């Protein structure tokens, strides 16, 4: 049986994360389009995901530090 762990913890965050995805893709030079992006390489997808993770960790650390 398939177990989907992609449940949203904060329902309103989806739009902000989508916006961040396109911003990060632009920053790293990957051309994402709305909808299907299965034609990008795994390396480019990883660069986008890795940079999103870095930004989210930075944001969390700043919040924890009270900035």
N, C-alpha and C positions, 0 to 999 in steps of 0.2 A: 504494500500500500504506500502511496506517495504522501510524504509529510511536508507541507509547505510551511517554512519558517519565515516567510516574507511578510508577516503580519505587521501592520503599522501600529506602533506604540502611541504616536502622536498623529492623529488623523490629518490635521492641518499642515503637516510638514511635507507632504508629497509635492506640492507645488514649489516650495522653497528648494527641495532637493533636486527637482527637475531643472529649475533655473540654475542652480549651482552646477549641475552636470554640463549644461551648455556653456556656462562661463568658463569652467575648467577646460573643457574640450577646446574652446577658442584659445585659451592661454597656452595650451600645449601644442597647438597647431593641428588639431584633428577636426575635420569637417563633419559634424553631426547634423543630421536632418531630422525633422519631426517624423515620428513613426519608426519604421524598420531601419535598423542600422547594422544588420548582420553582415554587411560587406566590409566592415572595418576589421583590421587585424586584431588578434588577441593581445598583441603588444600594446596597441593604441588603446584598447578598452581597459587594459590593466593600468596604463598611465593615467587615464581619466579616473578610474576607481581609486587608485593610490593617492592621487592628489586630492580627491574629495575627502578621503579618510584623513589625510594630513590636516586639511582645513577644518574638518569637524573636531579633530582632537585639539587643535589650536583654540577653537571657539570654546570648547568645554574647559580647557585649562584656564582661559581668561575669565570665564564665569566663576570657576572655582576660586581663582585668585581675587575675585571681586572687582575686576576691571571692566 
